[in-house]
Structure formats: structure tokens, C-alpha cells
Amino acid sequence: MMQVVLNILMLSIIEVTYLFGFVIIAGFLLGQIQAVSNKWAYQAFGRRGILLTAYIGTPIHEIGHAVMCLLFGHKINAIKLLTMNPQNSTLGYVNHSFNKHSLCQVIGNFFISLGPIGSGTAAILFYMYMLEPAAFSTLQQHIIAASVDHITIADFISRSAQSIIIVYDELINGENVSSLNFWIFVWLAMCTSSHIALSEADIKQGISGLMVIFLVTVLVNVGASLFGIPILQYVLTAAKYNLYAVAVLSVSVAFSLLTALIMRSCCGIKRFIMNKC
């Protein structure tokens, strides 16, 4: 009996990891990079340095929260896609409320917290589709062709790595570097990726929803084991499309690092000039 319980718990952990693990890790990593990048941007240019990318990135971030609020029945009390008040460190916000006794709305907290990851990923995919169609088409073909039969964690990691390599191979080449579309894509991706990270408030809000999702997953797996339903295969079919997110979020991390490097360089140049004066 104990072994059955352990198997169900392990299966539930694997399924939740397949579906959300990489997105959570990427969101946390982007948050760390964004914090450093914003500090350097502020030191180099003041609040204007952060606004350089916030004009595009912050509305996309807040739209992600708002869409998930609507999908999970949360009431949006107030929304600000972008605020340029110099006295306020908040660039935008979505103030919402929910019924604590509604399972769906409690689970919604998790997806609302991850909303900016979804909207940011969708935005970068859209930029790729419009400006770098060859890269988008190649990535799409790779994902459609990926089989989910008897897939292991190692297989998923391998295919994720392949999707990342495909995107970088298609984007970074001599022909693209001389293309205006490529540089427009780079700028839009930098602005978007610099503001899709999860804030501390987002993470705290999402924890309760994630716990409920895990408990529901355990209950579903108990029912599936009783009726002999291969639930893992259904999860893998859904997780297959995470390869889009894996590839795009790797691009987001790369462009966030690039933004941080540029801001660090600007900060260093400013200090050098001030020391010379």
C-alpha cells in the first residue's frame, strides 16, 4: 500500500514538473537577471533607463496577469498597464480579488502569477512569426514531429535542447545580422524579456495555487490508477508544446542577459566620465 502511495506521489511530481517546472525556473532566473539589470539601468540613466524597455515590456507583463484573471474568474479591481510616475517604483499593476472557497479561483492564483511568462512567450513567438518566419517555421516543424510515445525525462531534456539549438541556429547567422527585421526582433525581444520575470509578489501568490494543483494531480492519479487510465501519456502530449516555451524562454534569458550587459556597460561608462570630470 505504501509503495502505491509513493508511486502516485512520484508520478504527480513528475507530471507537475513536466508541465510547469521549466517555466517556474525560467521565471525565477529572469527575475534575478531583471533585478540586477534594473539596478544598473537606474544607476546609468535614472528611472528613464528602466523605462527604455518598460514601454513595451510592462504592458505585456500586466496583460498576462489580466488575461489569466479573466480566465479563472477573478475580479479585476484596478489595472494600470504602465505608469510613469517618478515617485512610484511600480511600473504597472493588476489589482484583483477572488473567492477563497472556489477551487478554480484558488488554482487560478498560480496561473495568474505565471501570466507574464505566458504573455511574454506569446509576444516573442509573434515577433518571430512576423519578423523571423524561417526560425518560427523550423521550430514549429520540430515540435509537431516530436513523438510523445515512451518519452523519458532525458528525452524531454534532449528535445528541449534541440528546440533551443534550432532557434539560435535560425536566428543567429550572417544573413540575419544584416537584416533590419532581425534587429527589430532583437529590440522587441529585449524589451519584452526584460519585463516578463516574476516579481516576489507573483511568486508568493502562485504558491497556494501550485499546492492545490499538486493535490488535484494526486487525486486525478489515484482515480486514473483505479480505472487503468494512462494519465502520464496525456500529460506528455500537453507538455510536448512546452518545447515552444523552452525555446522562447531560453531566448528571453539570453536577451535579458544582453540587456543587463548593456546597462552594466553604460553604468561603467558613466562612472568613468564622472571620475574624469
Secondary structure, DSSP 8 states (H G I E B T S, - for coil): -HHHHHHHHHHHHHHHIIIIIHHHHHHHHHHHHHHHHHHHHHHHHTHHHHHHHHHHHHHHHHHHHHHHHHHTT-EEEEEES----TT-----EEEEE--TT-HHHHHHHHHHHTHHHHHHHHHHHHHHHHH-HHHHHHHHHHHHH---TT--HHHHHHHHHHHHHHHHHHHSSHHHHT-HHHHHHHHHHHHHHTT-S--HHHHHHHHHHHHHHHHHHHHHHHHHHHHT--HHHHHHHHHTTHHHHHHHHHHHHHHHHHHHHHHHHHHHHHHHHHHH-
